[in-house]
């Protein structure tokens, strides 16, 4: 799958789910399974880190396809941030 196809996959997924963030394990696992990213940083727990996923979400935001807002991660653990961006379609 090329970059444009992956970005379209993200748009289609967000249309169905309303919003996404990079700490949603189901979302990240599905992206890995369907889009086959080359670089995955495996974590012992929580969602895996996929650099291209973060990059494509940021690009779609900069292209005004998505809007984003910060959300608190209330039950954070050592090594994880206290907040992240959540993305939804810019209607």
DSSP file (Angstrom, degrees, kcal/mol; ACC not computed):
  #  RESIDUE AA STRUCTURE BP1 BP2  ACC     N-H-->O    O-->H-N    N-H-->O    O-->H-N    TCO  KAPPA ALPHA  PHI   PSI    X-CA   Y-CA   Z-CA
    1    1 A X              0   0    0      0, 0.0     2,-0.1     0, 0.0    34,-0.0   0.000 360.0 360.0 360.0 130.3    0.0    0.0    0.0
    2    2 A X     >  -     0   0    0      1,-0.1     4,-2.3     4,-0.0     5,-0.2  -0.285 360.0 -93.4 -86.0 176.4    1.5    3.4   -0.9
    3    3 A X  H  > S+     0   0    0      1,-0.2     4,-2.5     2,-0.2     5,-0.2   0.902 123.6  49.0 -57.9 -46.8    1.3    6.6    1.1
    4    4 A X  H  > S+     0   0    0      1,-0.2     4,-2.2     2,-0.2    -1,-0.2   0.891 111.2  50.4 -63.7 -39.3   -1.8    8.0   -0.6
    5    5 A X  H  > S+     0   0    0      2,-0.2     4,-2.2     1,-0.2    -1,-0.2   0.888 110.7  49.7 -65.2 -38.7   -3.7    4.7   -0.1
    6    6 A X  H  X S+     0   0    0     -4,-2.3     4,-2.2     2,-0.2    -2,-0.2   0.906 110.5  49.3 -66.6 -41.0   -2.7    4.6    3.6
    7    7 A X  H  X S+     0   0    0     -4,-2.5     4,-2.1     1,-0.2    -2,-0.2   0.887 111.3  49.6 -65.9 -37.2   -3.9    8.2    4.1
    8    8 A X  H  X S+     0   0    0     -4,-2.2     4,-2.7     2,-0.2    -2,-0.2   0.884 107.4  55.0 -67.4 -37.5   -7.2    7.3    2.4
    9    9 A X  H  X S+     0   0    0     -4,-2.2     4,-2.5     1,-0.2    -2,-0.2   0.919 108.0  50.0 -58.5 -43.8   -7.4    4.2    4.7
   10   10 A X  H  X S+     0   0    0     -4,-2.2     4,-2.6     2,-0.2    -2,-0.2   0.921 110.3  49.1 -61.5 -44.8   -7.1    6.6    7.6
   11   11 A X  H  X S+     0   0    0     -4,-2.1     4,-2.1     1,-0.2    -2,-0.2   0.931 112.6  47.7 -61.1 -45.9   -9.8    8.9    6.3
   12   12 A X  H  X S+     0   0    0     -4,-2.7     4,-1.3     1,-0.2    -1,-0.2   0.900 112.5  49.1 -62.8 -41.1  -12.2    6.0    5.7
   13   13 A X  H  X S+     0   0    0     -4,-2.5     4,-2.4     1,-0.2     3,-0.3   0.924 110.9  49.3 -64.3 -44.6  -11.5    4.6    9.2
   14   14 A X  H  X S+     0   0    0     -4,-2.6     4,-2.2     1,-0.2    -1,-0.2   0.846 104.4  60.0 -66.5 -33.1  -12.1    7.9   10.9
   15   15 A X  H  < S+     0   0    0     -4,-2.1    -1,-0.2    -5,-0.2    -2,-0.2   0.893 113.4  38.1 -57.9 -39.0  -15.4    8.4    8.9
   16   16 A X  H  < S+     0   0    0     -4,-1.3    -2,-0.2    -3,-0.3    -1,-0.2   0.871 125.0  36.6 -79.2 -38.9  -16.6    5.2   10.6
   17   17 A X  H  < S-     0   0    0     -4,-2.4     2,-1.2    -5,-0.1    -2,-0.2   0.550  91.2-138.1 -97.5  -9.7  -15.1    5.7   14.1
   18   18 A X  S  < S+     0   0    0     -4,-2.2    71,-0.5    -5,-0.2     2,-0.3  -0.209  76.0  15.2  80.4 -43.8  -15.5    9.5   14.5
   19   19 A X        -     0   0    0     -2,-1.2     2,-0.3    69,-0.2    69,-0.2  -0.990  61.7-168.0-156.8 159.0  -12.0   10.0   16.0
   20   20 A X  B     -A   87   0A   0     67,-2.0    67,-3.0    -2,-0.3     2,-0.3  -0.959   2.6-171.8-143.7 160.2   -8.7    8.2   16.6
   21   21 A X    >   -     0   0    0     -2,-0.3     3,-1.5    65,-0.2     7,-0.2  -0.968  38.1-110.9-148.4 162.4   -5.5    8.6   18.5
   22   22 A X  T 3  S+     0   0    0     63,-0.5    28,-0.1    -2,-0.3    64,-0.1   0.481 112.5  60.8 -77.0  -0.6   -2.2    6.8   18.4
   23   23 A X  T 3  S+     0   0    0     23,-0.1     2,-1.0    26,-0.1    24,-0.3   0.339  72.7 108.7-104.3   5.3   -2.8    5.1   21.8
   24   24 A X    <>  -     0   0    0     -3,-1.5     4,-2.6     1,-0.2     5,-0.3  -0.731  56.7-160.9 -81.8 104.1   -5.9    3.2   20.7
   25   25 A X  H  > S+     0   0    0     -2,-1.0     4,-2.9     1,-0.2     5,-0.2   0.886  86.5  50.7 -57.5 -44.0   -4.6   -0.4   20.5
   26   26 A X  H  > S+     0   0    0      2,-0.2     4,-2.3     1,-0.2    -1,-0.2   0.940 112.9  46.5 -60.8 -47.5   -7.4   -1.6   18.3
   27   27 A X  H  > S+     0   0    0      2,-0.2     4,-2.4     1,-0.2    -2,-0.2   0.934 115.4  45.1 -59.6 -49.6   -6.9    1.2   15.8
   28   28 A X  H  X S+     0   0    0     -4,-2.6     4,-2.5     1,-0.2    -2,-0.2   0.912 113.2  50.1 -64.7 -43.2   -3.1    0.8   15.7
   29   29 A X  H  X S+     0   0    0     -4,-2.9     4,-2.4    -5,-0.3    -1,-0.2   0.897 111.8  48.4 -62.7 -39.7   -3.2   -3.0   15.4
   30   30 A X  H  X S+     0   0    0     -4,-2.3     4,-2.6    -5,-0.2     5,-0.3   0.901 110.2  51.6 -67.2 -40.6   -5.7   -2.7   12.6
   31   31 A X  H  X S+     0   0    0     -4,-2.4     4,-2.8     2,-0.2     5,-0.5   0.929 111.2  48.1 -60.0 -44.9   -3.5   -0.2   10.8
   32   32 A X  H  X S+     0   0    0     -4,-2.5     4,-1.3     1,-0.2    -2,-0.2   0.927 114.1  46.5 -60.6 -45.9   -0.5   -2.5   11.2
   33   33 A X  H  < S+     0   0    0     -4,-2.4    -2,-0.2    -5,-0.2    -1,-0.2   0.882 123.8  31.0 -66.1 -39.9   -2.5   -5.5    9.9
   34   34 A X  H  < S+     0   0    0     -4,-2.6    -2,-0.2    -5,-0.1    -3,-0.2   0.810 126.9  36.4 -93.3 -31.5   -4.0   -3.7    6.9
   35   35 A X  H  < S-     0   0    0     -4,-2.8    -3,-0.2    -5,-0.3    -2,-0.2   0.601  86.8-146.0-101.5 -13.3   -1.4   -1.1    5.9
   36   36 A X     <  -     0   0    0     -4,-1.3    -4,-0.1    -5,-0.5    -3,-0.1   0.921  17.3-156.9  51.4  59.1    1.8   -3.1    6.6
   37   37 A X        -     0   0    0     -6,-0.2    -1,-0.1     1,-0.1     3,-0.1  -0.352  13.2-138.2 -66.1 148.7    4.1   -0.3    7.8
   38   38 A X  S    S+     0   0    0      1,-0.2     2,-0.6    -2,-0.0    -1,-0.1   0.829  87.0  52.1 -76.2 -33.0    7.8   -1.0    7.5
   39   39 A X        +     0   0    0      2,-0.0     2,-0.4     0, 0.0    13,-0.4  -0.919  61.1 162.2-115.9 115.6    8.8    0.5   10.9
   40   40 A X        -     0   0    0     -2,-0.6     2,-0.8    10,-0.2    10,-0.2  -0.998  26.1-152.1-130.4 129.0    7.1   -0.6   14.1
   41   41 A X  B     -C   49   0B   0      8,-3.3     8,-2.3    -2,-0.4     2,-0.2  -0.878  24.6-142.0-101.4 105.8    8.5    0.0   17.5
   42   42 A X        -     0   0    0     -2,-0.8     2,-0.3     6,-0.2     6,-0.1  -0.442  14.7-161.5 -74.8 135.9    7.0   -2.8   19.6
   43   43 A X        -     0   0    0      3,-0.2     3,-0.1    -2,-0.2     5,-0.1  -0.859  25.5-127.5-114.7 151.2    6.0   -2.1   23.2
   44   44 A X  S    S+     0   0    0     -2,-0.3     2,-0.3     1,-0.2    -1,-0.1   0.817  94.0   7.4 -67.4 -30.7    5.5   -4.6   26.0
   45   45 A X  S    S+     0   0    0      2,-0.1    -1,-0.2    -3,-0.0     2,-0.1  -0.982 109.2  27.5-149.3 158.5    2.0   -3.2   26.7
   46   46 A X  S    S-     0   0    0     -2,-0.3    -3,-0.2    -3,-0.1     2,-0.1  -0.253 102.9 -23.8  81.6-175.9   -0.3   -0.6   25.1
   47   47 A X  S    S-     0   0    0    -24,-0.3    -2,-0.1     1,-0.1   -22,-0.1  -0.386  70.6-111.8 -69.1 144.1   -0.5    0.3   21.5
   48   48 A X        -     0   0    0    -23,-0.2     2,-0.6    -2,-0.1    -6,-0.2  -0.348  31.5-112.5 -68.8 156.3    2.6   -0.2   19.3
   49   49 A X  B     -C   41   0B   0     -8,-2.3    -8,-3.3    -2,-0.0     2,-0.6  -0.854  33.3-179.4 -97.7 121.7    4.4    2.9   18.1
   50   50 A X    >>  -     0   0    0     -2,-0.6     4,-1.6   -10,-0.2     3,-0.9  -0.909  12.0-163.0-120.6  99.5    4.2    3.3   14.3
   51   51 A X  H 3> S+     0   0    0     -2,-0.6     4,-2.2   -12,-0.3    -1,-0.1   0.854  88.8  53.6 -53.8 -40.1    6.1    6.5   13.2
   52   52 A X  H 3> S+     0   0    0    -13,-0.4     4,-2.9     1,-0.2    -1,-0.3   0.847 103.7  57.3 -67.0 -30.6    4.4    6.7    9.8
   53   53 A X  H <> S+     0   0    0     -3,-0.9     4,-2.2     2,-0.2    -1,-0.2   0.944 108.9  44.7 -63.4 -47.6    1.0    6.6   11.4
   54   54 A X  H  X S+     0   0    0     -4,-1.6     4,-2.1     1,-0.2    -2,-0.2   0.908 114.8  50.2 -60.7 -42.1    1.8    9.7   13.5
   55   55 A X  H  X S+     0   0    0     -4,-2.2     4,-2.4    -5,-0.2    -2,-0.2   0.918 110.6  47.7 -64.3 -45.0    3.3   11.4   10.5
   56   56 A X  H  X S+     0   0    0     -4,-2.9     4,-2.5     2,-0.2    -1,-0.2   0.884 111.1  50.8 -67.6 -37.9    0.3   10.7    8.2
   57   57 A X  H  X S+     0   0    0     -4,-2.2     4,-1.9    -5,-0.2    -1,-0.2   0.929 112.1  47.9 -62.8 -43.5   -2.2   11.9   10.8
   58   58 A X  H  X S+     0   0    0     -4,-2.1     4,-2.5     2,-0.2    -2,-0.2   0.896 111.2  50.9 -63.7 -40.2   -0.2   15.1   11.2
   59   59 A X  H  X S+     0   0    0     -4,-2.4     4,-1.9     2,-0.2    -2,-0.2   0.919 109.1  50.1 -63.4 -43.8    0.0   15.6    7.4
   60   60 A X  H  <>S+     0   0    0     -4,-2.5     5,-2.4     1,-0.2     6,-1.5   0.856 110.9  50.7 -63.8 -33.9   -3.8   15.2    7.1
   61   61 A X  H ><5S+     0   0    0     -4,-1.9     3,-1.8     4,-0.2    -2,-0.2   0.939 110.1  48.5 -65.5 -47.3   -4.2   17.8    9.8
   62   62 A X  H 3<5S+     0   0    0     -4,-2.5    -2,-0.2     1,-0.3    -1,-0.2   0.781 108.6  54.4 -65.2 -26.8   -1.8   20.2    8.1
   63   63 A X  T 3<5S-     0   0    0     -4,-1.9    -1,-0.3    -5,-0.2    -2,-0.2   0.396 116.4-118.5 -84.4   2.5   -3.8   19.6    4.8
   64   64 A X  T < 5S+     0   0    0     -3,-1.8    -3,-0.2     2,-0.2    -2,-0.1   0.669  86.0 115.9  66.5  20.4   -7.0   20.6    6.7
   65   65 A X  S   <S+     0   0    0     -5,-2.4    25,-2.6    -6,-0.2     2,-0.3   0.835  79.5  31.6 -79.8 -36.6   -8.5   17.1    6.2
   66   66 A X  E     -B   89   0A   0     -6,-1.5     2,-0.3    23,-0.3    23,-0.2  -0.830  68.4-149.9-117.6 155.9   -8.5   16.4    9.9
   67   67 A X  E     -B   88   0A   0     21,-3.0    21,-2.4    -2,-0.3     2,-0.3  -0.892  19.4-160.7-115.6 157.9   -8.8   18.6   13.0
   68   68 A X  E     -B   87   0A   0     -2,-0.3     2,-0.3    19,-0.2    19,-0.2  -0.952  12.9-178.0-138.8 156.2   -7.1   17.6   16.2
   69   69 A X  E     -B   86   0A   0     17,-1.9    17,-2.9    -2,-0.3     2,-0.3  -0.987  33.4-103.5-150.1 152.9   -7.4   18.4   19.9
   70   70 A X  E     -B   85   0A   0     -2,-0.3     2,-0.4    15,-0.2    15,-0.2  -0.573  33.7-168.9 -80.7 138.8   -5.4   17.3   22.9
   71   71 A X  E     -B   84   0A   0     13,-3.0    13,-1.9    -2,-0.3     2,-0.3  -0.973  21.4-119.6-125.8 144.1   -6.9   14.7   25.3
   72   72 A X  E     -B   83   0A   0     -2,-0.4     2,-0.9    11,-0.2    11,-0.3  -0.584  10.6-143.8 -80.4 142.0   -5.7   13.7   28.7
   73   73 A X    >   -     0   0    0      9,-3.5     3,-0.8    -2,-0.3    -1,-0.1  -0.777  21.6-173.5-104.7  85.5   -4.6   10.2   29.3
   74   74 A X  T 3  S+     0   0    0     -2,-0.9     2,-0.5     1,-0.3    -1,-0.2   0.757  75.2  46.4 -55.7 -35.6   -5.9    9.9   32.9
   75   75 A X  T 3  S+     0   0    0     -3,-0.1    -1,-0.3     2,-0.0     2,-0.1  -0.384  81.7 161.0-107.2  54.4   -4.5    6.5   33.7
   76   76 A X    <   -     0   0    0     -3,-0.8     2,-0.3    -2,-0.5     6,-0.1  -0.373  22.7-154.4 -78.5 156.0   -1.0    7.0   32.5
   77   77 A X    >   -     0   0    0      4,-0.2     3,-2.2     1,-0.1    -1,-0.0  -0.757  39.8 -65.0-120.8 168.1    1.9    4.9   33.5
   78   78 A X  T 3  S+     0   0    0      1,-0.3    -1,-0.1    -2,-0.3     3,-0.1  -0.262 123.3  24.1 -54.4 135.9    5.7    5.5   33.7
   79   79 A X  T 3  S+     0   0    0      1,-0.3     2,-0.3    -3,-0.1    -1,-0.3   0.341 104.4  97.8  89.8  -7.3    7.1    6.0   30.2
   80   80 A X  S <  S-     0   0    0     -3,-2.2    -1,-0.3     1,-0.1    -4,-0.0  -0.878  75.6-111.0-113.8 148.1    3.7    7.2   28.7
   81   81 A X        -     0   0    0     -2,-0.3    -4,-0.2     1,-0.1     3,-0.1  -0.186  14.0-128.9 -71.7 167.5    2.6   10.7   28.2
   82   82 A X  S    S+     0   0    0      1,-0.1    -9,-3.5    -6,-0.1     2,-0.3   0.571  89.3  16.4 -89.9 -12.0   -0.1   12.5   30.1
   83   83 A X  E     - B   0  72A   0    -11,-0.3     2,-0.3   -10,-0.0   -11,-0.2  -0.957  60.0-177.8-151.3 166.2   -1.9   13.6   26.9
   84   84 A X  E     - B   0  71A   0    -13,-1.9   -13,-3.0    -2,-0.3     2,-0.4  -0.950  36.3 -89.1-155.2 171.8   -2.0   13.0   23.1
   85   85 A X  E     - B   0  70A   0     -2,-0.3   -63,-0.5   -15,-0.2     2,-0.4  -0.708  30.3-156.7 -86.9 139.2   -3.8   14.4   20.1
   86   86 A X  E     - B   0  69A   0    -17,-2.9   -17,-1.9    -2,-0.4     2,-0.4  -0.946  14.1-151.2-110.2 139.6   -7.1   12.9   19.0
   87   87 A X  E     +AB  20  68A   0    -67,-3.0   -67,-2.0    -2,-0.4     2,-0.3  -0.877  19.8 167.1-116.4 142.2   -8.0   13.4   15.4
   88   88 A X  E     - B   0  67A   0    -21,-2.4   -21,-3.0    -2,-0.4   -69,-0.2  -0.954  45.3 -78.9-143.2 164.9  -11.4   13.7   13.6
   89   89 A X  E     - B   0  66A   0    -71,-0.5     2,-1.1    -2,-0.3   -23,-0.3  -0.357  39.0-125.9 -66.2 141.0  -12.6   14.7   10.2
   90   90 A X              0   0    0    -25,-2.6    -1,-0.1     1,-0.2   -24,-0.0  -0.772 360.0 360.0 -88.2 100.1  -12.7   18.4    9.5
   91   91 A X              0   0    0     -2,-1.1    -1,-0.2   -24,-0.0    -2,-0.1   0.460 360.0 360.0 -80.1 360.0  -16.3   18.9    8.3
